[in-house]
């Protein structure tokens, strides 16, 4: 075989590998290049620069969402100062506190993005993060029956089914299909506002007892229509919400999701449920998936949800973040080398030590 034919054969094989790799999950050329570049490295570190799509991450640390309390849904100077400090403290990517998409839930004292008046406050958060080189994504949520109304004039609480909420004690009114579509549109509208404010992306909150999680859990979901019953139907709300957002913001805007991996009550979400929805969302172009769950089952341990996150990361090519119990640098570094988990989410450690990532770098950065 002459040299020309050998060269052509090699090029053809390389092209096939690239095309096949691109079709796996949501792997763009940017992420394909980054992931394969890591193969050449002797060891991955928590301070690697990586890409998710076109977004560059200066390290593998993600500040997981912590509620930003405010009385009117608007950004305050105190909140801005916190985000400035987080970014200056070295964290690569910041997720905002969970942010309301539905005005009916406005009595909850957290950030909101249900109309255009909140866009300017969002811009201030973006500037606070970007000035020190951090990415920032807005986490969006609908609370469902996990809400604590503060007045008798609060609108009727809507939920998946008229079942008593295990935290709030509320028995909601069952949502109609029209209500479901309205919430999906509110998620999409809020995502567009976040995009206008300059956020690097949004994260859908489908975890920790809120509305999308309630749809997924058989305890809360007693519906008999195509949003209830089997696993496919129970996750239809999550998938359609993602698809509404993606259509609204386009393919280049980061859309992440926080997924419940398990529940601590009967008829709750299982690991099999988690694996199913992660695979389905990966097929549809989700940019990253954050794995979390019921923290009460893991008191005293670290990296609570490692086992299920490892399984997810083995099955999909979408980057996986694991949140919950991450605090030991050596343990986190070992995890990203021994598994396909790409990023570590940290919440509580960064509440008391806003500059913890810089502390890690001072102690361990020279060992990159």
C-alpha positions in Angstrom: 0.0 0.0 0.0 1.6 3.3 -1.0 2.0 6.3 1.3 -0.8 8.3 -0.1 -3.4 5.5 0.4 -2.2 5.0 4.0 -2.5 8.7 4.7 -6.0 8.8 3.2 -7.0 5.8 5.3 -5.7 7.4 8.5 -7.6 10.6 7.8 -10.8 8.8 7.1 -10.6 6.9 10.4 -10.0 10.1 12.3 -13.0 11.7 10.6 -15.2 8.8 11.6 -14.0 9.0 15.2 -14.7 12.8 15.4 -18.2 12.4 13.8 -19.2 9.5 16.1 -17.9 11.4 19.2 -19.9 14.5 18.2 -23.1 12.4 18.1 -22.6 11.1 21.6 -24.8 13.1 24.0 -24.2 16.8 23.8 -20.5 16.8 22.9 -19.7 19.9 20.8 -16.3 20.3 19.0 -15.2 22.5 21.9 -16.0 19.9 24.6 -14.7 17.1 22.4 -11.3 18.8 22.1 -11.1 19.6 25.8 -12.1 16.0 26.9 -9.6 14.4 24.5 -6.9 16.8 25.5 -7.3 15.6 29.1 -6.4 12.1 27.9 -2.9 13.4 27.1 -2.4 14.8 30.6 -0.9 12.6 33.2 -3.3 13.8 35.9 -6.4 16.0 36.0 -6.4 18.7 38.7 -9.1 20.8 40.3 -7.4 23.9 38.8 -7.6 22.7 35.2 -9.0 25.2 32.6 -11.8 23.4 30.7 -14.7 24.2 28.4 -18.4 23.3 28.5 -19.5 24.2 25.0 -18.0 27.6 24.3 -17.9 28.6 28.0 -14.4 28.5 29.5 -14.1 27.5 33.2 -11.0 28.6 35.0 -11.2 25.7 37.4 -13.4 22.7 38.3 -15.0 24.4 41.4 -18.7 25.3 41.1 -20.3 27.3 43.8 -23.6 25.4 44.3 -26.8 27.4 44.8 -27.4 28.9 48.2 -30.6 30.9 48.8 -30.2 34.7 48.4 -32.7 36.2 50.8 -34.4 39.5 49.9 -37.8 40.8 50.7 -38.9 41.9 47.2 -37.1 39.5 44.9 -34.6 42.2 44.0 -30.8 42.1 44.2 -29.4 44.0 47.3 -26.0 45.5 48.0 -25.4 42.7 50.5 -26.0 40.0 47.8 -23.8 41.9 45.3 -21.0 42.0 47.9 -21.2 38.3 48.5 -20.9 37.5 44.8 -17.9 39.9 44.4 -16.2 38.1 47.3 -17.0 34.6 45.9 -15.5 35.5 42.5 -12.5 37.2 44.1 -12.2 34.1 46.3 -11.3 32.0 43.2 -14.4 29.9 42.4 -14.6 29.2 38.7 -18.4 29.2 38.2 -21.1 30.6 40.5 -24.7 29.4 40.6 -27.1 32.0 42.0 -29.5 31.3 44.7 -32.7 29.7 43.5 -34.7 32.3 41.6 -38.5 32.5 41.2 -40.1 32.2 37.7 -43.7 32.5 39.0 -45.1 35.8 40.5 -47.6 33.8 42.4 -44.8 32.7 44.7 -43.5 36.2 45.4 -44.1 36.0 49.1 -41.0 33.8 49.3 -38.1 36.0 50.2 -35.7 34.9 47.5 -34.5 36.3 44.2 -37.0 36.6 41.3 -36.9 36.9 37.5 -40.6 36.7 36.7 -40.7 40.1 35.0 -38.4 42.6 33.3 -37.9 44.8 36.4 -35.4 42.2 37.7 -33.1 42.3 34.7 -31.1 45.3 36.0 -30.4 43.5 39.3 -29.3 40.5 37.3 -26.8 42.6 35.4 -25.3 43.7 38.7 -24.7 40.1 39.7 -23.1 39.3 36.4 -20.8 42.3 36.7 -19.9 41.2 40.2 -18.9 37.7 39.0 -17.3 38.7 35.7 -15.0 41.4 37.2 -13.0 38.7 38.9 -13.1 36.1 36.1 -15.9 33.8 37.3 -18.8 32.5 35.2 -22.3 32.9 36.6 -25.5 31.1 35.9 -28.9 31.9 37.3 -30.8 29.0 39.0 -34.5 29.0 38.2 -37.2 27.4 40.3 -40.9 26.9 40.7 -41.7 25.9 44.3 -45.0 24.1 43.9 -46.4 23.1 47.3 -43.0 23.6 49.0 -43.9 27.1 49.9 -44.8 28.9 53.1 -47.4 31.6 52.4 -47.1 34.6 54.7 -50.7 35.9 54.4 -54.3 34.8 54.0 -54.4 36.6 50.6 -51.8 34.4 49.0 -53.0 32.9 45.7 -54.2 29.3 45.8 -51.1 27.0 45.9 -50.9 24.8 42.9 -49.1 21.4 42.8 -48.8 18.2 40.9 -51.6 16.4 42.9 -53.7 17.3 46.0 -51.3 15.5 48.3 -49.9 16.9 51.6 -46.4 18.3 51.2 -44.1 16.5 53.6 -42.3 19.8 54.5 -44.8 22.6 54.3 -47.9 20.6 55.2 -49.8 22.2 52.3 -52.3 20.3 50.2 -52.2 22.1 46.9 -54.8 22.3 44.1 -53.9 20.0 41.3 -52.5 21.8 38.3 -54.3 21.6 35.0 -52.5 21.0 31.8 -52.9 24.7 31.0 -51.2 25.5 34.4 -48.3 23.1 33.4 -47.8 24.8 30.1 -47.9 28.3 31.8 -45.1 27.3 34.2 -43.0 25.9 31.4 -43.4 29.3 29.6 -42.5 31.1 32.8 -39.3 29.1 33.0 -38.5 30.0 29.4 -39.3 33.7 29.8 -37.1 33.9 33.0 -34.3 32.2 31.1 -34.5 34.8 28.3 -34.4 37.6 30.9 -31.3 36.0 32.5 -29.8 35.9 29.0 -30.5 39.6 28.5 -28.9 40.4 31.8 -25.7 38.8 30.6 -25.6 35.6 32.6 -23.5 32.8 31.1 -26.4 30.5 31.4 -29.2 29.2 33.7 -29.7 26.1 35.8 -33.1 24.4 36.1 -33.8 23.4 39.7 -35.4 20.0 39.6 -34.3 18.9 43.0 -34.8 19.3 46.8 -38.6 19.0 46.9 -39.6 21.8 44.5 -42.1 21.5 41.7 -40.1 19.6 39.0 -38.9 17.2 41.7 -42.5 16.8 42.9 -43.6 15.7 39.4 -40.9 13.1 39.4 -41.8 11.6 42.8 -44.6 9.0 42.9 -45.6 10.2 46.4 -46.5 13.7 45.1 -47.5 12.7 41.5 -50.9 10.8 41.6 -51.9 12.1 38.2 -53.7 9.9 35.7 -53.0 12.0 32.6 -49.8 11.9 30.5 -47.9 13.8 33.2 -48.4 11.0 35.8 -48.0 7.3 36.2 -44.9 5.7 34.7 -41.4 7.1 34.8 -41.6 8.6 31.3 -44.8 10.5 32.2 -43.5 11.7 35.6 -40.4 13.3 33.9 -42.3 14.7 31.0 -42.6 18.1 32.9 -38.9 18.3 33.3 -38.1 17.4 29.7 -40.7 19.8 28.3 -39.5 22.6 30.6 -36.0 22.1 29.3 -37.1 22.0 25.7 -39.1 25.3 26.2 -36.1 27.0 27.6 -33.7 25.7 24.9 -36.0 26.9 22.2 -36.2 30.3 23.8 -32.5 30.9 24.4 -30.9 29.0 21.5 -28.2 26.4 21.4 -25.2 28.5 22.5 -26.6 29.6 25.8 -25.7 27.3 28.7 -28.6 25.4 30.2 -27.8 23.2 33.2 -30.0 21.2 35.5 -29.9 20.1 39.1 -31.3 16.6 39.5 -32.5 14.7 42.6 -30.7 11.4 42.8 -32.7 9.8 45.6 -35.3 10.6 48.3 -35.5 9.6 52.0 -39.2 8.7 51.9 -41.4 6.0 50.5 -42.4 6.5 46.9 -39.7 9.0 46.3 -37.2 9.4 43.5 -34.8 6.4 43.0 -31.3 6.0 41.5 -33.0 4.4 38.5 -35.1 7.5 38.0 -32.1 9.7 38.2 -30.2 7.6 35.6 -33.2 7.7 33.3 -33.7 11.5 33.3 -30.0 12.2 33.0 -29.8 10.0 29.9 -32.9 11.6 28.3 -31.7 15.1 28.9 -28.2 14.3 27.6 -29.8 13.1 24.3 -31.6 16.5 24.0 -28.6 18.7 24.4 -28.4 19.6 28.1 -25.0 21.3 28.7 -24.3 20.0 32.2 -26.0 18.0 34.9 -25.5 18.6 38.7 -26.3 15.6 40.9 -27.6 16.2 44.4 -30.3 14.6 46.6 -31.5 14.1 50.1 -28.8 15.3 52.4 -30.4 13.9 55.6 -29.2 10.4 54.7 -25.5 11.4 54.7 -24.7 13.2 57.9 -21.0 13.0 58.7 -19.9 11.7 55.3 -18.2 13.5 52.4 -19.2 13.6 48.7 -22.6 12.3 49.5 -23.8 11.4 46.0 -20.5 10.2 44.5 -21.8 6.6 43.7 -24.8 7.7 41.7 -22.9 10.6 40.1 -20.2 8.1 38.9 -22.9 6.0 37.3 -24.4 9.0 35.5 -21.0 10.1 34.3 -20.2 6.7 32.9 -23.4 6.6 30.9 -23.5 10.1 29.3 -21.0 12.4 27.7 -22.5 15.6 29.2 -20.3 17.0 32.0 -21.4 15.9 35.5 -21.1 18.0 38.6 -21.6 16.4 42.0 -22.7 18.5 44.9 -23.0 17.7 48.6 -20.3 17.0 51.2 -17.4 18.1 49.1 -14.8 19.7 51.4 -11.6 17.7 51.3 -9.2 18.8 48.5 -7.4 15.5 48.2 -10.6 13.5 48.1 -12.1 15.7 45.4 -8.9 15.6 43.3 -8.8 11.8 43.6 -12.5 11.6 42.5 -12.0 13.5 39.3 -9.1 11.3 38.3 -10.7 8.0 39.2 -14.1 8.7 37.7 -15.7 10.6 34.8 -17.1 13.3 37.2 -15.9 16.6 35.8 -16.7 19.2 38.4 -17.3 19.6 42.1 -20.1 21.7 43.6 -19.6 23.4 47.0 -22.1 25.3 49.0 -21.8 25.3 52.8 -17.9 25.5 52.8 -18.1 28.7 50.8 -20.6 30.3 53.1 -18.1 30.6 55.9 -15.0 30.8 53.7 -15.7 32.9 50.6 -12.0 32.6 49.6 -11.7 28.9 50.2 -10.7 28.2 46.5 -7.9 30.7 46.8 -6.8 29.0 50.0 -6.8 25.6 48.1 -4.7 27.2 45.4 -2.1 28.6 47.8 -1.7 25.2 49.4 -2.1 22.8 46.4 -1.8 24.9 43.3 1.9 24.4 42.9 1.2 20.7 42.7 -0.7 21.0 39.4 
